[in-house]
Amino acid sequence: MFWLIQIIKLGVKSLLLHKMRSALTVLGIVFGVCSVIAMLSIGEGASQEAQERIRLLGTNNIIIEAVKPLDAGASEAKSRLVEYGLKFSDVIAIQKTIDEIDLVTPMRDVRKDVRYRNKSIDARVIGTVPEYLELMDWGVSKGRFVTVVDQNKTANICILGDAVANKLFGFYEPVGNDVKVGNEYYRVVGVLLPRLGPSGGSTALDKDVYIPLTTAYYRFGEVIMELSSGSTNIEQIQLQQINVRVKDVSKVLAVSKSIEAILEKKHTRKDFKLLVPLELLQQAEETKRIFNIVLGSIAGISLLVGGIGIMNIMLATVTERTREIGIRRALGARKRDITVQFLVETIVLAGFGGLLGIGLGIIIPHMVTKYAEMRTVVTTESLVLSFGISAATGVVFGIYPAWRAANMDPIEALRHE
């Protein structure tokens, strides 16, 4: 141990004789390690945010959305009425045909101006059923959600998303007050819990207003009229979305294929699409793996360049210290001693550069998060990996200079000027 400490002290002393050269050599490793950590942290942050957004949809869920077909309007050009989308009969067919399904919640939505006194917000008004909160693993912070009684009575009640409640009521109590949705008044009976996104902010779901499905169907009907560029577009649609929860997560993909087969038989043209969060999650994990490999490879090139720089400097150092090597060999130093001396110097350079790179690599992701508002995640694995690579770089690129120094002819080394 004493011998190793002495070698390290000698190595540090030799490096300090040329401070500027040593500092410039270290920079290659510093930027290499820093880039590895920063790139992996940005990739990890983006991946985690995407995966958390997908998980909010529920890994057991399958979302079926109505889509306006590409050929819509061709056959209806004269009538100017386009009929497409999901129907109540689709809900019944799915429930009766597939046993693995736990819950099915149909949805109908329209955009309306929601107003309370002098405050208003453009919100998506969603008609749904009481089971919606259970399917979405959600809850209310105040009051209640839609009930079966509300459905049967087509009651004019609504439940506000957290962002809508804060916008319209601020510090006032929303439950028990009336809000104007379009041209109708609805009694607020509940406020949903905030549905925070991966970055801690509100999600699109917090900006919605919920009413009973029967009320939505009765008040808004099936026909939607839109005025654009002087022309009137008329669309007839029963349901915009059907959410399905599968009992066993391992059967989600199989159930999605069964649902697709059922709907393809009932719909002559492709006016629906399936969104399977579990499938998206698997794709996101695969994308993360590829992304990390690409980013790690790019950053690894920086370390390679830094390693070449270290080897170049160490070769120059060996040439400068040829006479010193000859004297040490003449005094009894073995080849192993010379090899270890130069390897230690290389490892000290790479190790010190690795530590500085780790410090800088931790600071940069925080700056990216603060100023660019991008989520970054610095993992322990990236720190260990980058420092390990920097140390390995020192060993690998220090072997040849150390071998060259150790295999010098002592007589020729002593003659060197």
C-alpha positions, -999 to 999 in steps of 0.1 A, spaced: 0 0 0 29 24 9 45 16 -24 13 24 -43 8 57 -24 43 67 -33 37 59 -69 5 80 -69 23 110 -52 51 108 -78 26 106 -106 6 137 -94 39 156 -89 50 148 -125 16 160 -138 18 192 -119 51 201 -135 30 208 -166 -2 222 -152 -16 237 -184 -9 206 -205 -25 184 -179 -55 206 -176 -61 207 -213 -57 169 -215 -82 164 -187 -108 186 -206 -114 158 -232 -124 134 -205 -145 161 -186 -166 169 -217 -169 132 -226 -182 121 -192 -204 152 -190 -220 145 -224 -226 109 -215 -245 119 -183 -263 148 -198 -275 129 -229 -286 99 -209 -304 121 -184 -323 140 -211 -332 107 -228 -343 91 -195 -364 122 -186 -382 122 -220 -388 84 -217 -402 86 -182 -425 115 -191 -439 96 -221 -444 64 -201 -462 82 -173 -485 99 -197 -494 65 -211 -499 50 -177 -524 77 -169 -546 62 -196 -545 28 -177 -525 -3 -188 -557 -24 -185 -577 -1 -207 -584 0 -244 -596 33 -259 -618 33 -290 -621 67 -308 -644 78 -336 -624 90 -366 -638 108 -396 -630 86 -426 -609 100 -455 -637 94 -480 -663 111 -458 -682 137 -477 -678 121 -512 -711 102 -511 -727 128 -488 -717 158 -509 -753 166 -520 -768 163 -485 -738 178 -468 -745 155 -439 -716 132 -429 -725 102 -407 -697 83 -390 -683 72 -357 -692 48 -329 -727 38 -319 -745 25 -288 -750 -8 -307 -711 -11 -307 -711 -8 -269 -737 -36 -266 -719 -58 -291 -686 -55 -272 -701 -62 -238 -720 -93 -250 -693 -108 -271 -661 -105 -250 -661 -121 -216 -627 -108 -205 -641 -72 -204 -646 -57 -169 -661 -23 -177 -673 -4 -207 -679 34 -206 -693 52 -237 -686 90 -241 -700 118 -261 -683 152 -260 -688 187 -275 -669 219 -270 -689 246 -252 -683 279 -234 -687 273 -197 -695 305 -177 -699 315 -141 -708 352 -135 -681 372 -154 -657 343 -159 -657 318 -187 -636 290 -202 -638 271 -234 -641 235 -222 -648 200 -235 -681 189 -221 -682 151 -218 -713 130 -214 -704 97 -197 -717 71 -172 -711 65 -135 -684 38 -140 -661 63 -158 -642 72 -126 -637 36 -116 -623 28 -151 -599 57 -150 -589 50 -114 -599 86 -105 -619 103 -78 -637 135 -66 -622 160 -43 -656 176 -35 -692 164 -39 -699 134 -61 -698 121 -97 -726 111 -121 -751 86 -106 -776 62 -121 -804 85 -109 -788 114 -128 -788 91 -159 -824 81 -156 -836 117 -150 -813 133 -176 -804 157 -149 -788 190 -156 -759 184 -133 -722 187 -140 -688 178 -124 -659 201 -130 -623 193 -137 -599 208 -112 -585 234 -136 -621 245 -146 -631 248 -110 -601 269 -102 -605 291 -133 -643 298 -127 -645 299 -89 -611 306 -75 -614 305 -37 -652 302 -38 -671 269 -33 -682 255 -67 -705 227 -54 -741 239 -52 -737 268 -77 -749 269 -112 -727 273 -143 -739 281 -178 -728 255 -204 -737 268 -238 -772 281 -234 -783 258 -205 -776 260 -167 -762 231 -149 -759 226 -111 -723 218 -100 -724 186 -78 -687 177 -77 -651 186 -85 -626 160 -96 -593 154 -80 -564 171 -99 -550 147 -126 -514 158 -124 -492 151 -154 -456 137 -153 -441 172 -149 -465 181 -121 -488 203 -141 -524 198 -149 -535 175 -178 -561 179 -205 -585 159 -183 -585 186 -156 -599 211 -182 -631 190 -189 -666 192 -176 -686 160 -171 -724 155 -174 -746 124 -176 -745 107 -210 -783 108 -213 -782 145 -207 -756 151 -233 -775 130 -258 -807 148 -250 -793 184 -250 -768 181 -279 -783 154 -300 -764 134 -327 -760 162 -352 -731 187 -350 -731 218 -372 -699 237 -379 -695 269 -399 -661 273 -416 -650 295 -446 -686 304 -454 -697 267 -457 -717 246 -433 -704 212 -422 -730 189 -407 -719 157 -389 -740 130 -374 -723 110 -346 -736 91 -316 -704 85 -296 -669 99 -299 -652 74 -276 -657 40 -259 -634 31 -230 -629 -6 -222 -612 -21 -192 -599 -57 -194 -599 -79 -163 -564 -94 -169 -537 -71 -182 -520 -101 -200 -551 -104 -223 -553 -67 -233 -537 -71 -267 -559 -102 -275 -590 -83 -265 -581 -53 -286 -578 -76 -317 -612 -90 -309 -628 -56 -305 -612 -45 -338 -627 -76 -355 -662 -68 -341 -661 -32 -352 -648 -40 -387 -678 -62 -393 -702 -34 -381 -685 -5 -399 -681 -7 -436 -655 20 -436 -627 28 -412 -643 54 -390 -627 43 -357 -593 37 -342 -580 17 -312 -556 31 -287 -540 5 -265 -519 21 -237 -501 -12 -229 -489 -15 -265 -478 22 -265 -459 15 -232 -440 -14 -247 -432 8 -277 -420 36 -255 -397 12 -235 -382 -1 -268 -377 35 -280 -360 44 -248 -336 15 -252 -327 25 -287 -325 62 -278 -301 55 -249 -279 34 -272 -277 61 -298 -271 89 -273 -246 68 -254 -227 60 -286 -225 96 -296 -213 106 -261 -189 77 -261 -171 92 -291 -162 122 -270 -146 99 -245 -127 81 -273 -113 114 -285 -104 123 -249 -86 90 -245 -66 95 -277 -56 129 -264 -44 113 -231 -23 87 -251 -9 114 -273 2 135 -242 16 105 -224 37 95 -254 51 130 -255 58 127 -218 76 94 -222 99 111 -249 106 140 -226 114 118 -196 136 93 -215 167 102 -194 147 100 -162 135 65 -172 172 55 -179 183 67 -145 155 49 -127 163 16 -146 201 21 -138 192 24 -101 173 -9 -101 137 0 -111 120 -29 -129 99 -28 -160 69 -33 -138 77 -2 -118 80 20 -149 48 6 -163 29 12 -131 42 48 -128 30 58 -162 -3 39 -159 -10 57 -126 -4 91 -142 -28 82 -170 -54 69 -145 -50 100 -123 -57 122 -154 -87 102 -165 -101 98 -129 -98 135 -121 -114 143 -154 -142 118 -147 -150 134 -113 -151 169 -129 -172 155 -157 -197 140 -132 -201 173 -114 -207 192 -147 -229 163 -159 -252 167 -128 -254 205 -132 -262 207 -169 -295 185 -167 -307 208 -139 -301 238 -161 -319 222 -190 -349 214 -167 -349 250 -153 -344 270 -185 -357 247 -213 -385 232 -192 -376 197 -202 -377 169 -177 -343 153 -171 -335 123 -148 -299 117 -136 -296 81 -127 -270 64 -105 -263 40 -134 -253 68 -157 -229 82 -131 -213 49 -124 -212 40 -161 -196 73 -172 -170 73 -144 -162 36 -151 -157 44 -188 -134 73 -180 -113 51 -157 -112 23 -183 -102 49 -209 -72 59 -187 -61 23 -185 -67 14 -221 -50 44 -236 -22 44 -210 -11 9 -217 9 16 -249 28 47 -235 36 27 -203 47 -3 -223 69 19 -245 85 35 -215 91 2 -197 108 -14 -228 133 14 -234 170 3 -235 185 18 -203 218 25 -220 202 44 -249 179 62 -224 209 75 -204 225 88 -235 193 107 -245 196 145 -242 
